[in-house]
């Protein structure tokens, strides 16, 4: 039945009863896990609390952050250069970078770290400096992490550069923009939209990968925790301490990633809100104002 | 008599084994509007792209205002010059593309001032002032802060024309500027191009819009299979074509 003028009809959105059942199941499982974590005394939460903000652990966290930042910065810069060279018309450049990417992606990082750490066995003297002075756990870690990361970054950046329409380069060229300026102002900023999400994952992955350098006795977060439990035998609580900090740092990085994605998404038509945020917005109304602000302005201009 | 602004002599161009331009000769005087017409694959777009050295040529000679764009004549040989030097010469040639190719991460204003500021080292205020005037000229003064994707195709193409004009070129190249547009949006772009033609801009236009050719062109060139088959005034070419190929092409498009 339709009403003659179409006015009298109410629209009822589809209901989703299964989602509520799903939510209940998820809630129950979570509650069970939390209950066991609280009641099982072998978690030794008191020991976790005792070490969580202890000085050695905080120093380990700091070292982990430093390793992540420094190797990501070097890895990203080098990787971007590699990607640009890889796409260069110069066959020597593109071939050499191709080999680099192959070598550094085709060997396990753990092996690379151990090799760098033992470089002194190959070259006792490097540029006149004793290898033992030059190759500390710290430099071996940075070398290993950064050079390995550069190979992965190169592939991500290359894919990003290729995702930009060739018309963009032509338009910039026709305006008299030289190749480097075109790359910096036109191609890279657009490639960023394709580069940022995977690079965000790379940073998060790097944060956790730094734990590998514990094998060359660099006191980052995991190595510090291991050193302590080697002495006190409180293995589980100290691993939980490390877990806690990895979770916190990853959460912070995830927030940073979404901010960056929004920043480089300028000019693109898109919806930023995740399904969960939209769900909450429509069912509570409280998110609507905060989330709608930026996007709404755009759609108004569209008319 | 002054030298023509654009002069092509025996221009040849191949993509691999496929020869797309087979000895092209034509000239365009300053202030003239020339339309290149012809079936797809006839080489007209390639011809246009050779003029500002987006494509290199394999033989012959192509000059804009006496300059070999992208080349330097030494002895009897044209040497391809560095990309940076080619860029400097390109600043005097504006180009409008079929797919607009606006920079999507920049606002309309940023699109217009990017090259004047970065390439011609103009002061920001100067560039913005001219950009604003150009946007008014193409009827988009209200869209300064919009992003390209928020505009219709016709509006985007008008911004693209304004962006090319912001470099104050002495020659404008149009590569099928209305082919990607919905039919109802073609008129607004044609109108801007007509105004530009009236203002005395030298224009070379690859187009399927025969009405534009009839109204605005001083000369029409019909190309097929990499050759110029016929050229002359719009009336000659569009109304009384001598060549059979021109006739059959026009019969299909008009």
Boltz contact constraints between the chains, C-beta under 6 A:
constraints:
  - contact:
      token1: [A, 167]
      token2: [B, 99]
      max_distance: 6.0
  - contact:
      token1: [A, 167]
      token2: [B, 101]
      max_distance: 6.0
  - contact:
      token1: [A, 170]
      token2: [B, 54]
      max_distance: 6.0
  - contact:
      token1: [A, 171]
      token2: [B, 101]
      max_distance: 6.0
  - contact:
      token1: [A, 174]
      token2: [B, 52]
      max_distance: 6.0
  - contact:
      token1: [A, 174]
      token2: [B, 95]
      max_distance: 6.0
  - contact:
      token1: [A, 175]
      token2: [B, 115]
      max_distance: 6.0
  - contact:
      token1: [A, 176]
      token2: [B, 87]
      max_distance: 6.0
  - contact:
      token1: [A, 176]
      token2: [B, 90]
      max_distance: 6.0
  - contact:
      token1: [A, 176]
      token2: [B, 91]
      max_distance: 6.0
  - contact:
      token1: [A, 176]
      token2: [B, 119]
      max_distance: 6.0
  - contact:
      token1: [A, 177]
      token2: [B, 115]
      max_distance: 6.0
  - contact:
      token1: [A, 177]
      token2: [B, 119]
      max_distance: 6.0
  - contact:
      token1: [A, 178]
      token2: [B, 84]
      max_distance: 6.0
  - contact:
      token1: [A, 178]
      token2: [B, 87]
      max_distance: 6.0
  - contact:
      token1: [A, 179]
      token2: [B, 83]
      max_distance: 6.0
  - contact:
      token1: [A, 181]
      token2: [B, 118]
      max_distance: 6.0
  - contact:
      token1: [A, 186]
      token2: [B, 103]
      max_distance: 6.0
  - contact:
      token1: [A, 189]
      token2: [B, 105]
      max_distance: 6.0
  - contact:
      token1: [A, 190]
      token2: [B, 105]
      max_distance: 6.0
  - contact:
      token1: [A, 266]
      token2: [B, 105]
      max_distance: 6.0
  - contact:
      token1: [A, 267]
      token2: [B, 104]
      max_distance: 6.0
  - contact:
      token1: [A, 267]
      token2: [B, 105]
      max_distance: 6.0
  - contact:
      token1: [A, 267]
      token2: [B, 147]
      max_distance: 6.0
  - contact:
      token1: [A, 269]
      token2: [B, 149]
      max_distance: 6.0
  - contact:
      token1: [A, 301]
      token2: [B, 146]
      max_distance: 6.0
  - contact:
      token1: [A, 301]
      token2: [B, 150]
      max_distance: 6.0
  - contact:
      token1: [A, 302]
      token2: [B, 150]
      max_distance: 6.0
